[in-house]
Amino acid sequence: MPGIVLIGAQWGDEGKGKATDLIGTKVDYVARFNGGNNAGHTVVVGDESYALHLLPSGIISPTATPVIGNGVVVDPEVLLEEIDGLESRGVDCSRLLLSESAHIIAPYHRVLDKVTERFLGKHKIGTTGRGIGPAYADKINRVGIRVHDLFNAEHLHDKVEASLHQKNQMLVKLYNRRPIDVDQTTDELLKLGERLKPYVANTSLVLNKALDEGKTVLFEGGQATMLDVDHGTYPFVTSSNPTAGGACTGTGVGPTKITRVIGVSKAYVTRVGEGPFPTELFGEDGEWLRAQGHEYGVTTGRPRRCGWFDAVVNRYASQVNGLTDIVLTKLDVLTGLKEIPICVAYSVNGERHDDMPTDQAEFAAAKPIYETMPGWTEDISQVHAFEDLPQTCQDYVKRLEELSGCRISVIGTGPQRDHIIQINSLID
């Protein structure tokens, strides 16, 4: 009954797609449990690169069944475009299972996301404008539309009408926009539902049966720990739970069936959007990391903010997720640096903090306390054994492991599928 959770241990974009693909060749199911198409990851197979947004990385695997769980908010147009794009490249998407209980991102969610963000001005959150937040808000407000609602025209019309009753008042009177037509929206969603129908299933039942039969399920999180709505840098967070606990609520699988929790961290740190970021680099070092690491969003194309490795964040991620292993990615990006700083603690108003401040005002005021280690110049992309890495590189990894409070089991040394060093197996 091996249930394995794979999450981001920083602010996202850590390389979860590559890690999922590495494990996904050895599992029976890959289940996405949170977020929407604001998440994005790239899977490289040979000379082919696949940019995925809603689909689990297991869609590329010929053996694993990809699952979109109930905790995901699904934009039907985006999902169908992604399926069509992959099938045009020869990827079979017929195995995909979509939870009948997953909530839908309707066209009006995208409209509200964009106008609200513009209205907030300097107080904006930094959303991607894809309707994820408004869809989750409707879910919590109990006026959301779920996948199974798309197959009953009368029922769907009633739900769209109820959802738009207040929203149209806001669009017209607050934002000076035209109201959204209920009939047109319902018709659009019904047509999309017909195309989605072959993929729809009771995925909670499917996954629980699979685990009871001894099959391996990989639970894949979108975004990352520091973007968790409860445990991240609120309010500059996503609207779901990308932490390990979200794997259970987002798929309908109980916590006793989780046997391993793997966190993915870059050898440095990046962030997209607004919000505090203690180790952020604004000068040449930041530009260098961005260029070397090709740090631009898969989904948005936005340049990522870059900074040195933050061990306080990783210790926190180990704590709230119960990490058993860390996959350290993009170690090769640091090649060529004479010295590499590591943030080991924060200074907040002159006081040292070794652990994450719970007060967000304190976190926003946090200044990194650095420890500096010597770098390396050797190409490490073809190294496949830890002991064959340059000694200073080994020392850097060991120090990150010590500071993070969790063992580093896999190291990414380049963009290709085989650019890895596996120290410990991720599947026992």
C-alpha positions as MATLAB code, in Angstrom:
seq = 'MPGIVLIGAQWGDEGKGKATDLIGTKVDYVARFNGGNNAGHTVVVGDESYALHLLPSGIISPTATPVIGNGVVVDPEVLLEEIDGLESRGVDCSRLLLSESAHIIAPYHRVLDKVTERFLGKHKIGTTGRGIGPAYADKINRVGIRVHDLFNAEHLHDKVEASLHQKNQMLVKLYNRRPIDVDQTTDELLKLGERLKPYVANTSLVLNKALDEGKTVLFEGGQATMLDVDHGTYPFVTSSNPTAGGACTGTGVGPTKITRVIGVSKAYVTRVGEGPFPTELFGEDGEWLRAQGHEYGVTTGRPRRCGWFDAVVNRYASQVNGLTDIVLTKLDVLTGLKEIPICVAYSVNGERHDDMPTDQAEFAAAKPIYETMPGWTEDISQVHAFEDLPQTCQDYVKRLEELSGCRISVIGTGPQRDHIIQINSLID';
ca = [
       0.000    0.000    0.000;
       2.669    2.568   -0.949;
       1.206    6.081   -1.190;
       3.918    8.592   -2.048;
       3.382   12.364   -1.823;
       5.610   14.660   -3.882;
       5.482   18.374   -3.080;
       7.454   21.560   -3.659;
       9.460   22.594   -0.595;
       9.946   26.254   -1.557;
       7.818   28.705   -3.612;
       7.286   26.453   -6.627;
       9.118   25.811   -9.900;
      11.549   23.494   -8.099;
      11.501   20.860  -10.815;
       8.672   18.660   -9.516;
       7.895   17.543  -13.057;
      11.276   15.901  -13.445;
      11.044   14.292  -10.021;
       7.534   13.019  -10.727;
       8.664   11.619  -14.039;
      11.580    9.869  -12.324;
       9.232    8.135   -9.890;
       6.314    7.910  -12.319;
       7.965    5.183  -14.389;
       7.737    2.925  -11.321;
       4.217    3.680  -10.102;
       0.735    2.626  -11.144;
      -1.101    5.951  -10.666;
      -0.031    9.618  -10.625;
      -2.681   11.813   -8.992;
      -2.684   15.617   -9.039;
      -4.383   16.854   -5.848;
      -4.512   20.674   -5.819;
      -4.303   23.906   -7.772;
      -5.326   24.728  -11.312;
      -3.647   25.718  -14.539;
      -1.626   28.354  -12.700;
       0.775   25.504  -12.001;
       3.216   24.424  -14.682;
       6.021   21.936  -14.998;
       8.263   20.724  -17.776;
       9.068   17.071  -18.396;
      11.998   16.317  -20.705;
      12.082   12.895  -22.386;
      15.005   12.469  -24.756;
      14.882   15.351  -27.207;
      11.225   16.061  -26.426;
      10.103   18.674  -23.892;
       6.519   18.684  -22.586;
       5.059   21.722  -20.793;
       2.190   20.522  -18.585;
      -0.274   22.753  -16.737;
      -3.268   20.734  -15.522;
      -2.297   17.209  -16.505;
      -0.228   15.129  -14.055;
       3.302   14.304  -15.148;
       2.247   10.649  -15.319;
       0.504   11.406  -18.607;
       3.906   11.004  -20.286;
       4.477    7.588  -18.711;
       3.255    4.633  -20.805;
       2.468    2.619  -17.673;
       0.997    4.971  -15.045;
      -2.645    6.059  -14.954;
      -2.866    9.879  -14.628;
      -5.547   11.211  -12.276;
      -6.884   14.719  -11.646;
      -8.292   14.691   -8.115;
     -11.205   16.497   -6.521;
      -8.917   19.129   -4.990;
      -7.982   20.535   -8.405;
      -9.974   23.342  -10.037;
     -10.294   22.531  -13.725;
     -10.623   24.923  -16.637;
     -12.256   22.631  -19.235;
     -10.964   24.660  -22.189;
      -7.381   24.527  -20.951;
      -7.569   20.814  -20.132;
      -8.964   19.929  -23.556;
      -6.373   22.104  -25.325;
      -3.627   20.367  -23.361;
      -4.999   16.923  -24.224;
      -5.296   17.847  -27.912;
      -1.757   19.219  -27.931;
      -0.256   16.084  -26.412;
      -2.227   13.706  -28.634;
      -1.049   15.620  -31.715;
       2.482   14.725  -30.559;
       1.635   11.048  -30.174;
       0.935   10.967  -26.425;
      -2.042    8.741  -25.522;
      -4.331   10.625  -23.108;
      -7.162    8.077  -23.054;
      -5.977    6.735  -19.670;
      -6.683   10.067  -17.935;
      -9.188    9.988  -15.064;
     -10.881   13.228  -13.971;
     -12.651   13.428  -10.616;
     -16.393   13.945  -10.950;
     -16.157   16.090   -7.799;
     -13.470   18.505   -9.035;
     -14.628   22.112   -9.290;
     -14.832   23.905  -12.622;
     -13.251   27.228  -13.578;
     -15.986   28.952  -15.560;
     -15.385   31.890  -17.947;
     -16.703   34.336  -15.359;
     -14.013   33.239  -12.879;
     -11.310   34.418  -15.284;
     -13.088   37.744  -15.800;
     -13.408   38.349  -12.066;
      -9.796   37.374  -11.415;
      -8.476   39.953  -13.871;
     -10.756   42.870  -12.972;
     -10.284   42.330   -9.237;
      -6.503   42.274   -9.528;
      -6.542   45.510  -11.526;
      -8.912   47.077   -8.980;
      -6.551   46.237   -6.099;
      -3.721   48.247   -7.689;
      -0.683   48.366   -5.394;
      -2.404   45.879   -3.062;
      -2.605   43.191   -5.767;
      -1.782   39.593   -4.886;
       0.050   38.793   -8.119;
      -2.329   36.135   -9.462;
      -1.980   34.644  -12.930;
      -5.459   35.876  -13.860;
      -6.654   32.368  -14.741;
      -9.646   32.275  -12.400;
      -8.170   29.892   -9.838;
      -8.837   32.079   -6.772;
     -12.451   32.937   -7.691;
     -13.175   29.249   -8.430;
     -11.868   28.210   -5.009;
     -13.829   31.082   -3.419;
     -17.021   29.736   -5.005;
     -16.138   26.281   -3.687;
     -15.857   27.594   -0.121;
     -18.954   29.783   -0.558;
     -20.838   26.658   -1.741;
     -21.852   28.120   -5.091;
     -19.234   26.261   -7.130;
     -19.814   24.076  -10.174;
     -18.393   20.571  -10.148;
     -17.577   18.294  -13.051;
     -20.676   16.121  -12.600;
     -22.854   19.258  -12.863;
     -21.856   19.560  -16.531;
     -24.030   16.584  -17.478;
     -27.404   17.930  -16.312;
     -28.547   20.976  -18.312;
     -31.310   22.113  -15.976;
     -29.247   21.632  -12.850;
     -26.240   23.397  -14.414;
     -28.347   26.374  -15.508;
     -29.645   26.807  -11.945;
     -26.126   26.689  -10.517;
     -24.712   29.155  -13.049;
     -27.636   31.498  -12.394;
     -27.102   31.321   -8.644;
     -23.371   31.902   -8.991;
     -23.786   34.882  -11.333;
     -26.533   36.597   -9.338;
     -24.087   38.428   -7.078;
     -21.157   38.449   -9.494;
     -23.056   40.366  -12.164;
     -24.015   42.983   -9.586;
     -20.336   43.429   -8.793;
     -19.259   43.516  -12.431;
     -21.806   46.175  -13.351;
     -21.919   48.379  -10.246;
     -18.371   48.088   -8.912;
     -16.211   47.332  -11.939;
     -18.298   49.025  -14.664;
     -18.362   45.874  -16.801;
     -21.137   44.162  -18.749;
     -23.068   41.378  -17.004;
     -22.312   37.795  -18.026;
     -25.131   35.931  -19.773;
     -26.386   32.871  -17.875;
     -27.756   31.000  -20.908;
     -24.623   31.499  -22.995;
     -22.353   30.409  -20.152;
     -24.464   27.314  -19.508;
     -24.399   26.316  -23.184;
     -20.606   26.732  -23.333;
     -20.094   24.559  -20.258;
     -22.481   21.849  -21.503;
     -20.525   21.533  -24.764;
     -17.238   21.305  -22.877;
     -18.764   18.712  -20.568;
     -19.597   16.429  -23.477;
     -15.929   16.315  -24.449;
     -14.791   15.736  -20.868;
     -17.287   12.945  -20.152;
     -15.105    9.993  -21.300;
     -12.468   10.883  -18.685;
     -14.771   11.359  -15.682;
     -14.666    8.850  -12.814;
     -15.059    8.413   -9.070;
     -11.318    8.866   -8.589;
     -11.418    8.547   -4.784;
     -12.818    5.041   -5.177;
     -10.314    4.180   -7.914;
      -7.302    5.316   -5.872;
      -8.401    3.656   -2.635;
      -9.002    0.350   -4.422;
      -5.599    0.605   -6.078;
      -3.848    1.162   -2.738;
      -5.796   -1.692   -1.126;
      -4.603   -3.946   -3.955;
      -0.979   -3.065   -3.199;
      -0.491   -0.752   -6.151;
       1.673    2.353   -5.911;
       0.099    5.805   -6.109;
       2.121    8.995   -6.482;
       0.322   12.113   -5.249;
       1.587   15.160   -7.126;
       1.184   18.669   -5.719;
       1.020   21.857   -7.749;
       2.724   25.045   -6.496;
       4.618   24.560   -3.217;
       4.792   24.759    0.572;
       5.341   28.512    0.858;
       2.294   29.131   -1.358;
      -0.043   27.066    0.835;
      -3.142   29.063    1.814;
      -2.749   27.978    5.466;
       1.003   27.530    5.857;
       2.527   29.857    3.262;
       3.310   33.570    3.097;
      -0.340   34.628    3.367;
      -1.898   36.537    1.608;
       0.670   36.061   -1.169;
      -0.283   32.435   -1.642;
      -2.352   30.181   -3.855;
      -5.938   29.249   -2.924;
      -5.354   25.582   -2.083;
      -3.167   23.319    0.046;
       0.001   22.249   -1.825;
       1.400   20.773    1.408;
       1.325   17.026    2.072;
      -1.996   17.139    3.928;
      -3.644   18.413    0.748;
      -2.917   15.067   -0.897;
      -5.531   13.434    1.325;
      -8.276   16.066    1.086;
      -7.555   16.598   -2.610;
      -7.996   12.944   -3.600;
     -10.193   11.350   -0.934;
      -7.455    9.034    0.334;
      -6.869    8.684    4.086;
      -3.565    9.751    5.734;
      -2.783    6.229    6.956;
      -2.244    5.230    3.327;
       0.624    7.720    2.859;
       3.979    6.020    3.379;
       6.445    8.614    2.067;
       6.607   12.390    1.588;
       9.191   13.757   -0.846;
      10.005   17.456   -1.030;
      11.610   19.032   -4.090;
      14.004   21.948   -3.605;
      16.262   23.864   -5.947;
      19.886   24.340   -4.973;
      18.882   28.015   -4.840;
      15.412   29.596   -4.556;
      12.972   31.288   -6.939;
       9.591   32.921   -6.576;
       6.977   34.287   -9.002;
       4.496   37.018   -8.102;
       4.224   39.336   -5.142;
       5.204   38.689   -1.530;
       8.210   38.612    0.810;
      11.329   36.735   -0.297;
      14.224   37.146    2.204;
      17.112   35.927    0.006;
      16.011   37.690   -3.181;
      18.872   39.058   -5.298;
      18.324   42.298   -7.183;
      21.725   42.838   -8.830;
      24.032   40.902  -11.130;
      23.875   37.711   -9.046;
      20.106   37.541   -9.477;
      20.346   38.120  -13.227;
      23.081   35.492  -13.464;
      20.962   32.870  -11.652;
      17.947   33.701  -13.833;
      19.977   33.341  -17.029;
      21.849   30.196  -15.960;
      18.718   28.484  -14.658;
      16.385   29.669  -17.458;
      14.057   30.963  -14.775;
      10.898   31.892  -16.618;
       7.441   30.519  -15.784;
       6.223   27.489  -17.764;
       2.620   28.691  -17.597;
       3.021   32.487  -17.575;
       6.441   33.154  -19.109;
       7.059   35.615  -16.269;
      10.681   36.049  -15.117;
      11.170   34.446  -11.726;
      12.660   36.253   -8.771;
      15.894   34.511   -7.763;
      17.795   34.139   -4.491;
      20.256   31.997   -2.581;
      19.183   28.768   -0.864;
      17.028   29.468    2.203;
      17.553   26.771    4.833;
      14.938   28.324    7.144;
      12.300   27.710    4.461;
      13.489   24.145    3.923;
      13.454   23.338    7.639;
       9.909   24.694    7.778;
       8.905   22.583    4.760;
      10.365   19.488    6.435;
       8.267   20.244    9.515;
       4.834   21.004    8.015;
       5.022   18.249    5.390;
       6.729   15.567    7.445;
       9.328   15.116    4.706;
      11.108   11.787    4.470;
      13.296   12.709    1.462;
      14.466   15.743   -0.508;
      15.073   15.870   -4.255;
      17.613   18.656   -4.829;
      17.385   20.045   -8.366;
      19.452   22.372  -10.558;
      22.686   21.902   -8.658;
      24.486   22.343  -11.989;
      23.263   25.950  -12.250;
      25.663   26.948   -9.459;
      28.705   25.635  -11.349;
      31.268   28.375  -11.873;
      30.625   30.362   -8.697;
      33.658   30.972   -6.476;
      31.514   31.211   -3.366;
      27.917   30.199   -2.640;
      25.969   31.834    0.207;
      23.394   29.835    2.202;
      20.774   31.543    4.344;
      20.971   29.763    7.714;
      18.784   32.124    9.792;
      17.007   35.497    9.717;
      17.605   38.758   11.469;
      14.278   40.390   12.373;
      14.621   43.831   13.963;
      18.055   42.837   15.244;
      16.910   39.497   16.693;
      18.082   36.162   15.254;
      15.396   33.698   14.103;
      16.486   30.148   13.301;
      12.904   29.131   12.525;
      10.162   30.588   10.363;
       8.490   33.623   11.966;
       4.757   33.028   12.375;
       4.005   36.760   12.168;
       3.931   37.714    8.484;
       5.003   41.254    9.283;
       8.130   39.812   10.892;
       8.731   37.552    7.904;
       8.411   40.526    5.559;
      11.069   42.314    7.627;
      13.413   39.303    7.773;
      16.992   39.804    6.589;
      19.050   36.714    5.677;
      21.987   35.635    7.805;
      24.408   33.957    5.411;
      27.014   31.257    5.682;
      29.336   31.104    2.667;
      30.772   27.940    1.142;
      33.350   27.493   -1.651;
      31.996   26.707   -5.111;
      33.226   24.512   -7.980;
      34.004   24.908  -11.666;
      33.766   21.316  -12.972;
      30.896   20.204  -15.220;
      28.724   17.884  -13.102;
      25.996   17.059  -15.635;
      27.467   13.646  -16.467;
      28.215   12.651  -12.871;
      26.039    9.779  -11.615;
      27.621    8.967   -8.236;
      27.717   11.351   -5.294;
      31.329   10.552   -4.455;
      32.360   11.561   -7.996;
      31.168   15.138   -7.501;
      33.837   17.778   -6.755;
      34.557   17.805   -3.020;
      33.275   21.363   -2.578;
      30.051   20.355   -4.325;
      29.653   17.376   -1.985;
      30.241   19.661    0.988;
      27.567   22.075   -0.228;
      24.974   19.298   -0.576;
      25.839   17.833    2.837;
      25.455   21.248    4.449;
      22.040   21.773    2.831;
      20.979   18.353    4.097;
      22.140   19.147    7.615;
      20.402   22.527    7.663;
      17.159   21.172    6.147;
      16.737   18.404    8.709;
      15.954   15.819    6.038;
      18.075   13.527    3.910;
      18.774   14.453    0.288;
      18.042   11.316   -1.733;
      18.237   12.551   -5.333;
      20.255   15.329   -6.963;
      19.458   16.910  -10.314;
      22.575   17.784  -12.291;
      21.058   18.968  -15.578;
      17.844   19.282  -17.609;
      17.812   15.811  -19.192;
      16.017   12.822  -17.739;
      19.277   11.008  -16.965;
      21.000   14.019  -15.394;
      20.551   12.729  -11.852;
      22.412   11.242   -8.931;
      20.328    8.805   -6.899;
      21.658    8.385   -3.369;
      18.601    6.677   -1.892;
      15.719    4.978   -3.685;
      12.463    6.949   -3.598;
      10.411    3.761   -3.737;
      11.185    1.002   -1.268;
];
